[in-house]
Amino acid sequence: WVREQLPMYEAERNIPKDLDIDELVRNYRASLVRFNFEEQIIAEKLDSTVSEAEMKTFYENNKDQFQLENTILKFQLLKLPPNAPQNELNKLWYSRSASDEAKLRSYAKQWAALALLDTEKWYKLDEVAALLPKGTLSSDNVGSRREGTLSDGDFRYYYRVVESVKGKETAPFEYVKEQASKVILHKRKQQLLEKWKEDLYQKELRRENIQIVQ
């Protein structure tokens, strides 16, 4: 307790003469009360449902807000120990049938040290590059090195670049749809609070609880 109180004691002894602590406390209290009340209004009145169509419209109208900083890609990877059966995998990996896709997932569950098989998920290039032997994938070769197998002595890697989008280009909708939803909700919150403040102001004017001195 003493250790906690000593810094407070020392701080109070050294408060600058021009620092109005009471005013700071009043301002902080007012800010806290207002913030909590606004959060209550938002919780009660905000429509937090954002439709897919609304997100797409916002995305199409604001593509300049969704420029990629780095390359992203849809990517598949299997990282396998040396004892994993090769013959069966070669057939499943290069097959495009739905039944073989299910078998590949089953194979990966049994043998893979790491498996990324969702062809619809986007990853940052540096994330997947870190999972492969150094230099396998980079911003320079990701456009041409679409598929390959290699070994680092401890593991064998099967990888496939399904699709890629370079940095500085517009991000795909699916990659930024959650971000778009957050922006839409943020704007709704601002509009809701502005309308509530204006309605409150007009109501108090009608009740003559506000006087405007010219």
Secondary structure, 3 states (H helix, E strand, C coil): CHHHHHHHHHHHHCCCCCCCHHHHHHHHHHHHHHHHHHHHHHHHHCCCCCCHHHHHHHHHHCHHHCECCCCEEEEEEEEECCCCCHHHHHHHHHCCCHHHHHHHHHHHHHHCCEEECCCCCEEEHHHHHCCCCCCCCCCCCCCCCCEEEEECCCCEEEEEEEEEECCCCECCHHHHHHHHHHHHHHHHHHHHHHHHHHHHHHHHHHCCCCCCCC
